[in-house]
Amino acid sequence: MESGRVLRNSQIIILGICIAVATILSSMILSRASLRIMQFNKEVITVTGSAQQPIRSDYATWQISFGRREANLAAAYRALKEDMNAVRAYLVSKGVSKSELEVSQVFTTTLFTKTSEGYDTHTIEGYNVSQRIYVRSHDVDKVTRLSRECTELIEKGVAVSSQAPEYFYTKLDELKIEMLAHATRNAKERAHKMARAAGDRIGVLRSAKMGVFQITAPNSTDVSDYGMNDTSSLDKKVMAVVSATFAIR
C-alpha cells in the first residue's frame, strides 16, 4: 500500500512538472510570436507618391444668351424669335452642327412701373424675354474661337451675352489608372531612398491608399482635400497622389 501511494504521488509530481514546463514553453512561444507580430507591424515605412501629367481638354461647352425688352409681350416674342434665327444662322455659318446646339426655353419677366420709393405698382410697363443657346462640341478650338468672335452678332443687332467656355477631358477614367501606377512607382522610389539612407531595404507593399485627383491650370499650385476640377482652362495639369506603406527588411 505504502509503495503504491508513493508511486501515485510521484506521478502527480511529474505530471505537475510537465504541465509547468509546457506552460512556460507555451508562454515563451507566444511571447516570441507576439514580438514578431509587433516587429512585423512596426517595421514599415509610409510615404506619399505623386504623378503629374499635362492634358489638353477634348470637350467644351459654351453658353450664349440674348434678350429683348418690349412694351408688348407678343412683340417681344417676335423680336426674340428673329434674334434666335440670327444666332443659329451665325453659329451654323461658323461650322457648328445642329447636333452641337441646344436651345433653352424662353424666360419671361414682367416689368412693373415703380413708385418714387422704388416699389412695384400693379401697372405693367413691359416685358423682358430672353433665351440661351448651348454649344457642346469635341472641337474645343472651334468653341474657343466662337466665344471670342460672337460679338460680331452685335453688329447684326442682336444683344448677345457670352459666357466663358468650360473645358473637360473625357478620358479621365483611363488616365487615372495610368497615373495611379506612376504615383505608386514614385512612392516606392521614395521609400527605397529613405530606407537606403538608414541602411535598410524595403520589402513588399503592405497597403496603399489613393488620394484625390487635382485638375488645375498648368501653372496653378491650388490643391483641395476634396480635389480640384478646373473647367476654365483649355490646357490643364492632372496630379495623382498615393499613400503607400512598405515593409522594412
PyMOL commands that set and color helices and strands:
alter all, ss='L'
color gray80, all
select helices_A, chain A and resi 2-42+73-93+98-100+140-149+152-155+172-197
alter helices_A, ss='H'
color red, helices_A
select strands_A, chain A and resi 44-56+59-70+101-103+107-114+120-137+160-162+166-168+202-210+214-216+228-229+235-248
alter strands_A, ss='S'
color yellow, strands_A
deselect
rebuild
show_as cartoon
